[in-house]
Amino acid sequence: MSENKGNMVPVDPDMIDETSLEPAAQVQESAIVEEQPAPAPAKASKKKKGKKSCPVPVKKTTIGGQALIEGVMMVGPSRTAMAVRKGDGTIYVEEIKQSEKTSYFDKVPFIRGCIRFYKMLVTGTGALMKAADISEEGKPDEKKEGEKKSRLDEFAERHFNVMMTISAIVGILMSVGLFILAPRLLVEIALKFVPEYLRELTWFNALTSVVEGLLRLLIFLLYLIFASKLKDIKRVWRYHGAEHKTIACYEAGLPLTVENVLKQTRFHPRCGTSFMFNVLAISIIIYTVIGIFTGAQPAWVNVAIRLVAIPIICSISYEILRFVGRHDRNWLCKLMSKPGLWLQKFTTEEPDGPIVEVAIASMQAVIPENKDDDNW
C-alpha cells in the first residue's frame, strides 16, 4: 500500500517553510510549517539530582499525537499530519484529511469522549498502516517494480477507509476481550469453587468486583511490560517519547529544535496511557457499584453488564483526563495523574536526534496560525 489512498493527501508545500533541524538526514517531501512566535520561556526550576530540568509550561495545548512505525502523527485543532522516516533517510510528511463536519454530540460532556476516542482510533490505525508502507520506501531490499501484489494488498489499496474501520473495530474487540472480559471470565471460573450462600452476600459481590478490577490492572501492567521488551515495540516507544517531548517543548514556549526537545521530559499527564489507566480504575468503581445493586447474577449477565458499561466508563475517564489536565497544579490532580505517568515508563523510551526530527516535522505541520486556537 505504498500509493496514497483513502483520506490521506500530501501537505500543500505553499503553506510550509523549512525549519532548522540538525542535519542527521536530508529532509524532503516534508511539510514543516513556519515556527510560531512563542512567549518567553519560563525560568527553569532548580535541577534535582538524577532528573532533567524542564521549563514550566507557559501554555497547555490541545495538540496530541500517536507514535507510528518510524513516525509520529500529530492532531491539531484544524489539521492532522503524520511524519515518517523513509528507508532512504528522508522525512515524509503528509496531511491526513479529516471530516470538517462536527455533530452536536462531539461537544457534549460524557458523550464526546467515546466519539473522539473512536475517531482517533480509526485515524491512528490508518496512519499506522500507512507509516509501515512509507518507512519501507527507499530501502535497498525494497520490492522490485512490477512484482505481483497479494489479493489482500490489492483490496486494501482499493478500499483503504474500509480497512481502517475494520482494523479499528478489531483493535477495540481485542482490547475489550483482553482487559474487560478476560478478568471477568477468570473470576466466574473461581466463583464455581465458592459456596452459593457466600455469593449471595452483598459485601462478597463488592469484593469480587474489586478483585476483578485489580486483576484487570495486573493484566494491563503485564501486557505493557511484555510489549516494552520487544525490540520493534521499543522502537515505537522511542517515537512515543519524542512525541511527548516535542509537545512539552512547544508548551514551554521554546523553539522547536532537536536540542530543546531532547531536554524535555518524556512523561506527559495528558497521554493515552493515562486515559487507559483511568478507564481501568473507573471500571473498578462502576462495576462494584453495579454489583452491589444487581447482586449475584449468571455469568452471561455479568459479561453483558460489562459490555454495556464500557461507553459510560470511557466517557467518565475522558472527562477526568480533561479535568486533571486543566488543573494539573492542584495537589489532588497531581496525585491522580501519577499512576498514568508511572505507566509511561513502559510505553515511552528516550529518543535520539533523528527520531526527534520526525516528531518536530509532524508537530510543525499542525500548529495553528492563531496561537490561541489550540489552548487546552
N, C-alpha and C positions, 0 to 999 in steps of 0.2 A: 504494500500500500504506500509506495513512495510518491505517488501523484497526489496533488492537493484534492481532497474530496470533502464532501459534507459541508459544514458551515465554517470551515477554516480558509482564510484567504491571506495572502501576504500583505504586510502593512504597507500603506502608501508612503513611499520614500519622501514625498514632499512635506510630510508632517514631522520629519525627524531631522536631527542633526547628529554629528559624531560626538562621542564622549571621550574623556581621557582615561582610557583603561590602560593598565600596564600591558606591554606588548608580549603576552605569553603566546598568543597566536593571532594570526590575521583575522579580522572580523569582516565578514562580507554577508550580503543579503540580509543585513540586520536592520531592525527598526528601533533606533535608540533616540528617544526624544530629548530635546534640549533640557538641561538641568533647570529646575525651578529655583527662583531666588528663595533662600531659606533664612529663617531668623538666626540670629547669632546663637551658637550652641551654648547651652548652659554649662556652668563650671562643673568639671568632673569631680566626683566625690573622691575622698581620700582612698588610696589603694589599701586593700586588705591583703594580707599575706595569702598567696595561693589563688587569688581571684583577680579577674580583669577589672580595670577601672573603666566604666562606661558613663557617658554623659547622661544627665537626667533628661528624659524626653520632653521636648517643647511642644509636642502635639501627639495626638493619637489618631491613627489613620484607619479608615475602613478597608484599605487595600490589604488583601490577603492572598495567599498563594498555595501552591502544592508542588512537591518535588516530582520530577518525571525521570524517565530514563535519559541520563546525560542532559537534563534540562530542568527548567523551572517554569511553572505557569503562574502568572500574577493576574488577579482580578481587581480592577479599579472601579470607580464609580460610573464610568462611561465606556471603558474599553477593557477587554481581556486579551492577554497576549501570552505566548509561550516562546521561550528561547531555548535552543538545543545546540549542544556542541556536536558538530558533524564529525564523521570519521576522518576528514582531511584537516581537522583542527579549527575550522571556521565556525562562527556562531550564526545560526539561522534564527531569525525572529519572525513570528507570524501572528497576526491578529486573528483572534477567534471571534467570529461574528456571533453576537447574542441577539435574541429577540428583544426588540425595543418595547414590546407590549408588556405592561405590568398590570396585573389584576388587583382588585380591591384587597384580596386576601394576602397579597405579597407584603402588606404593611400592617396587617392586623396581628397584635401580640398573641402569642400562644398558637398561632396558625402559621405565621410566616416562617417559623423555624423549620418545619417539615418541608415546606415548599422550597426554601432556599437550600436545604440540605440535599434534596433530590436533584435540583438543578445543578448544584455544584458537583454532585457525584457523576451525573451524566457528562457534564463538560469535562471534568477531570479524567474520566475514563477515556473519552475521545482523545484528549490531549496526550494521555499516557500511550495509547496505541499509536498515535501519530509520531510521538517523540521516538518510540522504539524504531520506527522506519527511518526517520531522519538521521538518527545517530549512526546508522549503518552506511549512510551515503558517503562516498569518498574513501572507504576503506579498501586496502589492496585486494582483499578477498571478496569484494562485492560481486554479486551475481552478474554474469555476462548478459549484455543486452540480447533480447530475443529468447532468453531461457523461459521455458513454459512455466506459467504460474499454476498453482493448485486451484481447484474449483472454489475452495473456501476463500482464497485470496481474491479471486475474481469477483465473487459475490460480495465480499467485504468492501471492495473498491466501488462497486456499483451502488451499494446500499449502506454507506458509511454511518448515516444517522441511525439506521435500524440497528446496526451492530453496536453502536454506542449505547443505545437504550437497552438492548438485550444484555450487554456486559454489565451495565449498572444494576439491572434487576438481579442478575445472577450474583453480583457482589453483595447486594442487600440480603438476598436469601441466605448466602453463606455466612454472613455476619450474624444474622438473626439465628440461624441454626447453631452456630458455634457458641455465641455469647449469651443467647436468651433461652433457647430451647434445650440445649445440651445440659446445662446445670439443672434445669427443672426435671429432666428425664432421669438424671442421676439421683436426685432427691426422691423421685417417685419410686425408683428401684429400692432405695434404702428404706422407704416407708413400709414396704412389704414385710419388713422384719420387725416392725413396731406394732405393739398391741393396738387393737382397734379403739379401745376406750381412750387411750392416750391421744390418738389422732383427732378425737372429737373435742379436745380441750382447746379453748381459745388461745391461751398462752403458748401452747405447743405449736399451733399453726403459725403464730407470730415468730416463734423461734425458728421454725422450719424455713420461713421466708428469709430471715436474716442469714441463716446458714447458706441458703441458696444464693443470696446476694454475694456473700463472701467467697463462695465457690466461683461465682461469675468473675469477680475481680481477680481471683487467683488464676483462672484460665486465661484472662486477658493479659496478665502480667507474664505468665509463662510463654504466651504467644509472642509478646514483644521481645522477651529475652531470646527466644529461639530465632526470631526473624533478624535480630541485631547481630547474630553470629554468622549469618550467611553473607558471603563476600559481595554478591550482587546487590543485596539489600543495603549493606553498609555503604555502598557507593551512592545509592539513592538517599540514604540518611544524611550524607555529606551535602547533597544538594538541598535537603530539607534545612540543615543548619545554615547554609548560605542564604536561603530564603528568609529565615528569621533574622539573621544578622543584617541583611540589606534593609529590611523593614525597620529594624531598630536604628540603623544609621539614618534613615530618612526621618524617622520620628525624632531623632536627636537634633535635627536641623543641620546635619553635616553634609558636605558634598559627597556624592556617591562615587567614591574612588575605592579601589581594591584595598588600599592601606586603611582607610577609615572603616570600611565594612569589617575587615578582619579583626578590628579592635573590639567589636561589639559582642555581646553575649548571644549564644545560640538558643537560649531559652526565652520563649515569648508566652505571656499569660493568655493571649487570645488565639491559641493554637487548636487545631483539630484534635490533637491528643488530649488536651484539657476538656474539650467537648465530649469525647468518648468516655473519659473518666466521670464527667458529670452525668452522662446517661446511665452508666453502671451504678453510680452512687444513688442517684434519684430512684432507680429501679428498685433498690432495696426498700426505700421508704414506701413507694407506691404499692409494690406487691405485698408488703407487710400489712399496710392499711386494708388493702383489698382482702387479704387472707383473714383478718380479724372480723370483717363484716360478712364474708361469704362462708366462713367456716370450712370444714372438711368437704372436699369435692372430688369427683372422679378425676383421674389423670387427664383425660381429654378436655375436661372443663378448665383445669388449671392451665393447660397449654393454650387453649383458646383465649383465656383471660390475658395471658402474657402477650399474645399477638395483638389483641385489640388495644392494649395499653401502650404499645410501642410509640404510636404518634403522640400520645399525651406526654410520655416521658421525654421524647425528643424535643417537643415544644417547650417544656419547662426547662430542660437543660440548656436550650439555646438562649432563653431569656435570662437565665442565671449567668451564662457566659457574657452576655451583653452588660448586665448589671455590674458584675465583678470587673469587667474591662473598663467600665466608666468610672468606677470608684475604687481603683486598684491601690489607692493610698490609704484607704480605710483598713484598720488592723484586721477586721473580720474578713474583708475581701482578700487581703493578703494571705490570710490563713487558708481560705477556701481555694486559692489558686496554687498553693504549694504542692498538693498531690499531682496535679497536672504538670507542673514544672518539673517535678522529680521524674515523672514518667518519660519526659522528653530526653532524659539521659539515654533511653533505649531507642528513641525514634529520631535523634539527631546526632550528627558527628561533626567535628571541626573540619571545615572545608579548606582548600588551598586557593591560591590566587586565580588559576584558570576557572575553577568552579564558581568563584565569586563573580568573575566577569560575566558569566552566563546569567546569574541572578540579577546583576545590575542591568544588563540588557533588557531582561524581562520587566524589571521594575520601571525603568525609564520609559518603556513603551506604554505604560498605563497611568502615569502621573497626570492628573488633570491640569488644564491650563489655569483654572481658578484654584488656588491653593486651599480654599475653604470647602471645596466640593467633596473632599474625602475626609472631613473631620468626623471623628467617631461619635 
